[in-house]
Amino acid sequence: MVLTLTELLHHFQGKLYSCYDVERPKPFPDLYLYAAQQMNTNPENCLVIEDSATGVQAACAAGMTVFGYAQYSDGAAMAVRAPIFKPADSTSSPSYSENIASAVGLRNLF
């Protein structure tokens, strides 16, 4: 799971949602809207880092800020709607999550 690789899983315990939680999957915005509702926040206050074109489409449709994450592709399909983050070395240490946060202009992510 990507959250384990990125050392972010512990931040999301009890806050993981999937297509099984909603009626319509991506590219519909339902999953992202459901997640925002469950976390009692407005979609416009959410940041999504998405690794698929349909996910970028869904998050944009939900009214969220979106960054495409292109570890294994060139990101061209995602770039139509979102800035792309493509790490030079996606397994670099010390903190992969810090590298992502820095790339999207965030400090003190959690």
Secondary structure in CASP SS format (residue, H / E / C, confidence):
PFRMAT SS
TARGET T0000
AUTHOR 0000-0000-0000
METHOD secondary structure of the structure
MODEL  1
M C 1.00
V H 1.00
L H 1.00
T H 1.00
L H 1.00
T C 1.00
E C 1.00
L C 1.00
L H 1.00
H H 1.00
H H 1.00
F H 1.00
Q C 1.00
G C 1.00
K C 1.00
L C 1.00
Y C 1.00
S C 1.00
C H 1.00
Y H 1.00
D H 1.00
V C 1.00
E C 1.00
R C 1.00
P C 1.00
K C 1.00
P C 1.00
F C 1.00
P C 1.00
D H 1.00
L H 1.00
Y H 1.00
L H 1.00
Y H 1.00
A H 1.00
A H 1.00
Q H 1.00
Q H 1.00
M C 1.00
N C 1.00
T C 1.00
N C 1.00
P H 1.00
E H 1.00
N H 1.00
C C 1.00
L E 1.00
V E 1.00
I E 1.00
E E 1.00
D C 1.00
S C 1.00
A H 1.00
T H 1.00
G H 1.00
V H 1.00
Q H 1.00
A H 1.00
A H 1.00
C H 1.00
A H 1.00
A C 1.00
G C 1.00
M C 1.00
T E 1.00
V E 1.00
F E 1.00
G E 1.00
Y E 1.00
A C 1.00
Q C 1.00
Y C 1.00
S C 1.00
D C 1.00
G C 1.00
A H 1.00
A H 1.00
M H 1.00
A H 1.00
V C 1.00
R C 1.00
A C 1.00
P C 1.00
I E 1.00
F E 1.00
K C 1.00
P C 1.00
A C 1.00
D C 1.00
S C 1.00
T C 1.00
S C 1.00
S C 1.00
P C 1.00
S C 1.00
Y H 1.00
S H 1.00
E H 1.00
N H 1.00
I H 1.00
A H 1.00
S H 1.00
A H 1.00
V C 1.00
G C 1.00
L C 1.00
R C 1.00
N C 1.00
L C 1.00
F C 1.00
END
